[in-house]
């Protein structure tokens, strides 16, 4: 990308930030309502991800007690040592 393209990206970014601040100032009550409405679904999704991650970790620990043995496809051949 040439210098003019980089500067135009910076200028458009500045314009977007300024427009965003004006939009937040103008529609602040609606933005707060959106955050209030979005908070419970975010909690549900985050909790579901945490449960899945925990169940996966427990299942992996149960199937591979102690240290995991090296996989056959990644182990070095005996003559390479």
N, C-alpha and C positions, 0 to 999 in steps of 0.2 A: 504494500500500500504506500502510495506516495505521501509527501508531507501535507498536501492540500486535503487529501482524504482523511489523514489522522486529525488535522485541525477541525475538519467538518464534523468528525465523530465527537471530538471534545466539545465543540460548540453545541451540537444537538444534545449531548448529555447534559450540559449546563441548562439549556432551555427546558429539557424534560424535568430536571430537578426543580427549577423555579416554578414550572407549571404544576408540578406535583405539590409543592408547598402551598401554592395558591388554592389548589383543589382541596387540600386538607383543611385549610383555613375556612374555605367556603362551605364545605360539606362535613365539618367535624362531627356534628351529631350523628349523621348517617354512618360515618366511619366507625364511631364508637359502637353503634348498634350492630354493624357488621362484625366487629370484633367480639361483641357479646354473643352473637349468633354463631360465630365460627368456633368459639372456644370449646363447647362440648364435643363436637365431632372431632376436633383435633385431639382432645383427651382420649376419646374412644379409639381413634386410629393409633395414637401413640401407645396406649395400653395394650392394644392387640399386637402391635409389633413387639413390645416387651415380653408379652406372654409367649409368642412364637419363638422369640430368641431364647427365652428361658427353657422352654420345653425342648428345643433343639439341643441346647447345652447339656441338659440333664440326660437326654436320650443318648447323645454322643458319649457322655461320661459313663453311662450304664453299659453301652456296647463295647467300649474300649477301656477297661479298668487299668489304672496305672498309666505308664507311658505307652504311647501308641507305638506299635512295631513299625519299622520302616516299610514302606510299600515296595513290592517286588519290582515295579517298573522304575523306581528311583534309587534303589540300592546299588552300590558299586559291585562289580564282579569280584570274586575272591582273588583273582590274579592281578587286579588293578591296585591292590593295597601293598 
